[in-house]
Amino acid sequence: MFTAIVALALAAPADGPDADLPPEAVKELKKLEGKWQLVKLGRDGKETEFPADGNKLVGEFKGPKWFLGKDEKGSVVALESVNGVHLIDMRSSEPGRNGAVDQGIYKLDGDTLTLVVNQGKRKVRPTGFDTPTDKDVILAVMKRVKD
């Protein structure tokens, strides 16, 4: 369940699988492009710093698709900014969650991406970046991987 949020990566192919997204969303996706390493995960009132066991969890955005390692985990289906808050909706392609759309918010501060997503059946978009107390809401803080 964490993998849906843990590894994000967007990088649009030239022929544009993101062609169905509005130009503003495509521009925002380009800001998220690349590889991201998970540094903190929060859920159910608890936080975990990574790499806790020495393993690096790295994801990547490629166009509207997002991956954990080489495994596709889903796609970004909506991306917009409302009153300065960045909203993101992600459709899962993971077994057992295939087709589920998770609502979230995110902020990009330099090379740090903070994402909070509700993976529960109750479709309520998160409203803040504090460690969630709800077991269905996940906070992921990631650092851009520089090649």
C-alpha positions as CSV (number, residue, x, y, z in Angstrom):
1,M,0.0,0.0,0.0
2,F,2.9,2.4,0.7
3,T,4.4,1.8,-2.7
4,A,1.6,3.7,-4.3
5,I,3.0,6.9,-2.8
6,V,6.6,6.0,-2.1
7,A,8.0,6.1,-5.5
8,L,6.9,8.8,-7.8
9,A,8.4,9.6,-11.2
10,L,7.2,11.6,-14.2
11,A,9.0,12.0,-17.5
12,A,6.9,12.5,-20.6
13,P,7.8,10.6,-23.8
14,A,8.0,12.8,-26.9
15,D,4.7,11.6,-28.4
16,G,3.0,12.6,-25.3
17,P,0.9,10.2,-23.2
18,D,0.2,13.4,-21.2
19,A,-1.4,14.9,-24.3
20,D,-4.9,14.6,-22.7
21,L,-3.8,16.7,-19.8
22,P,-4.3,20.5,-19.8
23,P,-1.2,22.5,-20.6
24,E,-0.9,23.7,-17.0
25,A,-0.9,20.1,-15.8
26,V,1.8,19.1,-18.3
27,K,3.9,22.1,-17.2
28,E,3.5,21.0,-13.5
29,L,4.4,17.4,-14.4
30,K,7.7,18.5,-15.9
31,K,8.6,20.0,-12.5
32,L,8.1,16.6,-10.9
33,E,10.1,14.7,-13.6
34,G,12.9,12.5,-12.5
35,K,13.9,10.2,-9.7
36,W,12.9,10.7,-6.1
37,Q,14.3,8.9,-3.0
38,L,11.9,8.5,0.0
39,V,13.3,10.1,3.1
40,K,10.3,10.1,5.4
41,L,7.0,8.3,5.5
42,G,4.1,9.2,7.9
43,R,0.9,7.3,8.5
44,D,-1.5,6.4,11.4
45,G,0.3,9.0,13.6
46,K,3.7,7.5,13.1
47,E,6.8,8.6,11.1
48,T,9.6,6.5,9.7
49,E,12.8,8.0,8.4
50,F,14.4,6.3,5.4
51,P,16.6,4.5,4.6
52,A,15.9,3.0,8.0
53,D,17.5,-0.4,7.0
54,G,20.0,1.0,4.5
55,N,17.8,0.3,1.5
56,K,16.9,3.2,-0.7
57,L,13.4,3.5,-2.0
58,V,13.5,5.3,-5.3
59,G,10.7,6.2,-7.6
60,E,10.4,8.1,-10.8
61,F,7.8,10.2,-12.7
62,K,7.6,9.5,-16.5
63,G,4.9,11.6,-18.2
64,P,1.7,10.8,-16.3
65,K,3.0,7.4,-15.2
66,W,4.8,6.8,-11.9
67,F,7.0,3.9,-11.0
68,L,8.7,2.2,-8.1
69,G,11.9,0.8,-9.6
70,K,10.9,-0.6,-13.0
71,D,7.4,-1.4,-11.8
72,E,4.6,0.9,-12.9
73,K,2.4,1.8,-10.0
74,G,-0.1,4.1,-11.6
75,S,-0.7,7.4,-13.4
76,V,-1.5,10.9,-12.5
77,V,-5.0,11.7,-13.8
78,A,-5.4,15.2,-12.5
79,L,-3.0,17.9,-11.4
80,E,-4.0,21.5,-10.6
81,S,-3.5,24.4,-8.3
82,V,-6.4,25.9,-6.4
83,N,-5.9,29.0,-4.2
84,G,-2.1,28.2,-4.0
85,V,-2.7,24.5,-3.0
86,H,-1.3,21.9,-5.4
87,L,-3.8,19.0,-5.9
88,I,-3.0,15.6,-7.4
89,D,-5.2,12.6,-8.2
90,M,-3.4,9.3,-8.9
91,R,-5.0,6.1,-10.4
92,S,-3.4,2.9,-9.1
93,S,-2.4,0.0,-11.3
94,E,-1.3,-2.1,-8.3
95,P,-3.0,-5.5,-7.8
96,G,-5.9,-5.2,-5.4
97,R,-6.1,-1.5,-6.0
98,N,-6.2,-1.4,-9.8
99,G,-8.2,1.6,-11.0
100,A,-8.6,3.2,-7.5
101,V,-8.1,7.0,-7.6
102,D,-6.3,8.5,-4.7
103,Q,-6.8,12.2,-3.9
104,G,-3.8,14.1,-2.6
105,I,-1.9,17.4,-2.2
106,Y,1.7,18.1,-2.7
107,K,4.3,20.8,-2.4
108,L,7.7,21.1,-4.2
109,D,10.3,23.1,-2.3
110,G,13.6,23.0,-4.3
111,D,14.7,19.3,-4.4
112,T,12.1,18.2,-1.8
113,L,8.7,16.8,-2.8
114,T,6.1,16.3,-0.1
115,L,3.0,14.4,-1.0
116,V,0.0,13.5,1.2
117,V,-2.5,11.1,-0.4
118,N,-5.7,9.5,0.8
119,Q,-5.7,5.8,-0.3
120,G,-9.0,5.0,1.6
121,K,-12.4,4.3,0.2
122,R,-13.6,7.5,1.7
123,K,-12.8,10.1,-0.9
124,V,-11.6,13.0,1.3
125,R,-8.6,15.1,0.0
126,P,-6.0,15.7,2.7
127,T,-5.7,19.4,3.8
128,G,-2.3,19.6,5.4
129,F,1.3,18.3,5.5
130,D,1.4,17.1,9.1
131,T,1.9,13.4,9.9
132,P,-1.6,11.9,9.2
133,T,-3.4,10.2,12.0
134,D,-5.6,8.3,9.6
135,K,-4.3,4.9,8.5
136,D,-5.6,5.5,5.0
137,V,-3.7,8.7,4.5
138,I,0.0,8.6,3.7
139,L,2.7,11.4,3.9
140,A,5.8,10.9,1.8
141,V,8.7,13.2,1.8
142,M,11.2,12.6,-1.0
143,K,14.5,14.2,-2.2
144,R,15.3,14.5,-5.9
145,V,18.0,12.1,-7.0
146,K,20.8,13.8,-8.8
147,D,22.7,11.8,-11.4
